[in-house]
Amino acid sequence: MSFDDDFKELQPTLFALAYRMLGSVGEAEDIVQEAFIRGLRAVVDGADIDSPKAYLSAVVTRLSIDHLRSARARREVYFGEWLPEPILTDDDPGLDPAAHAEQADSLSLAFLVLLEQLNPVERAAFLLHDVFGYGYGEIAVTIGKSEDNCRQLVSRARRHIDDEKPRFEASRQERQRLAERFFAAVGDGSVEALAEMLAADVVVYGDGGGKGPSWPRPIVGRERVSRLFAGLGADMKDVGVRMELHEVNGQPGALVLDPDDRIVNVFSLDIADGVVQTIRSVINPDKLGHLGPLADVRGLLRRASQARLSLHDRS
């Protein structure tokens, strides 16, 4: 098998690693491509790469660590809440339920946000061991640490993660059914129906990055959130915006689309104990372009405002 063939086979796993490291689709794709270029150059120069998987995983990990170190400084001055770039993870018919659950938990926006608490090397060691099943010897070679040091890194990272690891509804079907009811209630603008599906301490996070309208601070509490989303549903109806249900990062969610099927924002729900615990909204256009053409969100807001004024005038 040629190096090109090895790379094509390994590319999904390499992207999965880079994406979990960085929380960015574009940056992950760039790093995977750079790893391929470096590997191909090494082969052309006569290098004997015994294990393309080990070689490429090491390059992707090291590039991700370097990139994450510079990205962390940018995130410290990010406007409002920072959330990862969402990806759609709708059904893979070849994935068994147990594998899907494991993949979904490590892809969730909640989990990726939690990983931000780890330093880049801790993050790499933890992901390689606990998510991708690498041995400590392999991790040591990959990140340039001793095996004992890698064990310490993974143990320390796991303690941080376990303390705050999100819980999700055990049944995927139950999550999907509740999500369908939730988004239907948003479309109906029903405060009462929404309130019945929300945890008492439900939290909403919005990522606009200063480039799109959003909520700069978390919104907490069943009453506030139910009224917020009922009003949002009314605004959507006024301007012809609709919600299309999808699995987002392994959890139930939705694309919000304008009348021309352009993307407004993405919602993701954390569901546990039969209620919605957390809602995350990504509306920053820089984080949505990989999903399709983008809507003119500010134009939609102007139309919604005009619709409300018109309604007020008629009343």
N, C-alpha and C positions, 0 to 999 in steps of 0.2 A: 504493500500500500504506500502511495506517495505521501509526502508531507501535506500537499493540498487536500488529499482525501482524509488524512488524519484530522486536519483542521476543520473540515466541513462536518465531520462526525462529532468533534468536540465543541464546536461553536456554540450550541445551545447551553451547554454546561458552563462554558467560559463567560457567556453573557450573563447567566444566572448569578455567577459569583460576582462579577463586576457590578451588576445592577444592585445587588444586596449591599455591596461595599459603598456605593456612591449614591444610590437613590435617584439616579438620573439615567434615562434611556440613551440619550445622545452621547453622554460621556462614557457610558459603558460600551456602546458600540464602537466609539473611537479607540478605546483602550484595547478591546479585543482585536480590532483591525491592526493596531500598532504591534500587538503581540505576534500576529501572523507575519507581518512584514519583517520583524526582527528574527523570527524563526526561519523564514524563507531565506533571508540574507545569510544567516548562520549556515544553513544547508548548502547554499551556493558557494560559500567560502570554505566548504569542506568539513564542517563540524559534524560529528557523529552524535545525533540526538537519539539516545536509546529509547527514551520514553517521551513522545510528543506531549502526552497528557501532563507529565510532571514538568516538562519544560514550559509549556504554554501556561499552565496554572501558576507557575512561579512568576513568569513575566507579568501576567494579568494582575496577580496579587501585589507585586512590588509597584507596578505603575499605579494601581488603585490607591495604595498607601500614600505614595507621593502626591497624587492628585487630591486625596482627601485632606491631607495636611494643609494644602493651600485653600481648599474649599471651606474648611472650618472657619478660617478667618473671615471669609465672605459671609458665611451664615450668621456670624455673630452680629453683623450690622444689617441683616436682612430685615426688610420692613414687614412687621407683623409676624404671624405664625409661618414657620417653614415646614412644608410637607414634601415628601418625595414626589417625583413625577409618577402619576398613576399609569398602570398598564392593565389591559383587559385580559382576563384569564378564563374566558368562557370554556365550557365543557371540552375536555379532551377525551374522546371515547375510549382511548387506549389506556387511560390512567385509572387504576383501581381506587376505590374509596379511601383506603388507608394511605396510599401514596398521595392522593389529592389533599387529604387533611394535613399531612405533614408539610407538603409544599405550600399550601394556602397559609398556614400559620406563619411560616418563615418569610412569606411575601407580603403579609398584611402591612398597610400603612402604619398601623400602631406599632408593629414589631420593628419596622425600619426606623421610625422615629425614636424608639427605645434604643436602638443601636447607636444613635448619635451620642449617647452618654459615654460610650467607650472611646478610648483613643484609637487611632488607626491600626496600630499593631494588635491591640487586644481584639479589635473588631475582626481583623483578618484571621487570627488564630481561632477565635470562637466560631466563626462561620465555617472555616475549613474543617474543624473537628466536629462540631455539633450539627451542622446542617449538611455538609458535603461528605462527611465520613472519612476524612483523611486521618492517618495515623500521626502520632507525635513526631516520629522520625521524618515523615514527609513534610510536616509543617515546619520542622526545624530547618530543613534544607531550603524550603520556600522563603521563609522570612529571615533567615540568617541568625537564628537563636539556638541555644542548646535545647535538648529535649526537656530537661527539667524546667527550664525557663518557659517553654511552651506550655507545659502542664500548669504552671503557675498563672500564666496569662489566661488560659482557658478557664481555670477555676475561678479566678477573680472576675472575669467577664460574666461567667455563668451566675455568680452570686448577684451581680448587678441586675442581670436580666430576669432571674427567677423572682426577685423581690417585686418587680413591677410588670412581669409578663402578662399580656392581656389574655383574658378568658373569652372564648367564643362558644356559642351554642353548639352542643355536641352534634346535633343533627343538621346536616346541610340542607335537607328538605325543609325543616322548620325555619331555618334562617331565610330561605328563599320565599317561603309563604308569607312570613312577617314583612319582608322587604316589599313584596308585591302589595300588601295591604297598606304599608306605610306610604309608598309613592302614590298609590291611588288616593289616599286621604289628602296628600299634599295637593294633588290635582283638583280634588273637590273643595279644597280650602276649609276642611273640617277641623276646627280646633279640638272638639271633643274626641273625635276618632283618633287624632294624632296623640292627644294626651294619654289615651288608654294604652298606647304602644311604646311610650317613653319611660325610661327609668326616672325616678324622682330627681336624681342628680345627673341627668343626661348632660353631655357637654358637646358643643358645636365648635369646631375649629375651621377657620377659613384661610386659605393661602391665595392672596392676590399679588403678593410681592411688590405692592405699590404700583402695579401696572394694570390691575383690574379691580373693579369694585369688590370689596370683601369685608369680612369682619376682622378688624385688627387685633381684637382680644377674644378669648374664649367666651362663649355665651353658655350660661349654666342654669339648669333648672327646667322642670317639666312645663311649667306655665309659660315661661319666656320662650322656650324653644317651640312649643306647639303653636303659639301665636305667630312667631316668626315665620314658620314654614307654612302656616295657613295663609298668611299675607303673601308669601313668596309664590304660593300656588295661584293665588288670584292674579298677581302680576304676570305670571307665565301665561295664563289663559288670555289676558288682555292683549298680549303681543304675539300670540300663536306659537309660543315655545312649548315643546313637549319633552317628556322624559322617556328614555329608552333603557329598559333594564338590562344590566350586564353584571357579570362577576368582575369586580375590580380588585386587583391584588389578592385574589383568593377569597374575597368577602363580597356579600351582596352590595350592589351599587347601581348607579345609573349615569348614563350620558344625558346631559341636557342639551337639546338641539333646537336651533331656530327654524323658521318655516322653510329655509333652504337646506336643512339638514347639516348646518354648520355647527360646530361645537361651541357651546357657551361655557359649560363647566362640567366637572365630574364629581359625583357624590359617592362616598363609601360609608357603609354602616358597620359598626361593631355591635353584634347582637349576642346577648347572654341572658340566661334566666328568663327567656321568653319576652324580653323587651329590648328596645334600642338603647344601648349604653352611650355610644359616641357616634357623632356624625362628622365626617370630614369632607370639605369642599375645596377643590382645587380649581381656581379660575384664572390664575396667572397664565397668560397666553404662552409664555416661554416654556411652560411645562406641559402643554397640550398639543403642540403642533404635530407630534408623532402619531396622534390618533386620527388626524384628518383635518380638513379645512376649518378655520376658526371664524366664529361669528363676530359681528360688530357689537360688542356687549354694551358699550356706552350708547350706541344708537338705540338698542333695545330698551335701555333704561329711560332714555328720553321719550320713547313711545309709550312706555308704561306710565310715566309721569303725566304725559298728555292725556292718556286714557282716564287716569284718576281725576284730572281737572275737568274733563268733559263730563264725567259721571257726576262730579260735585255740582257743576253748572246746571245739569238737568234736574238735580234734586232740589 
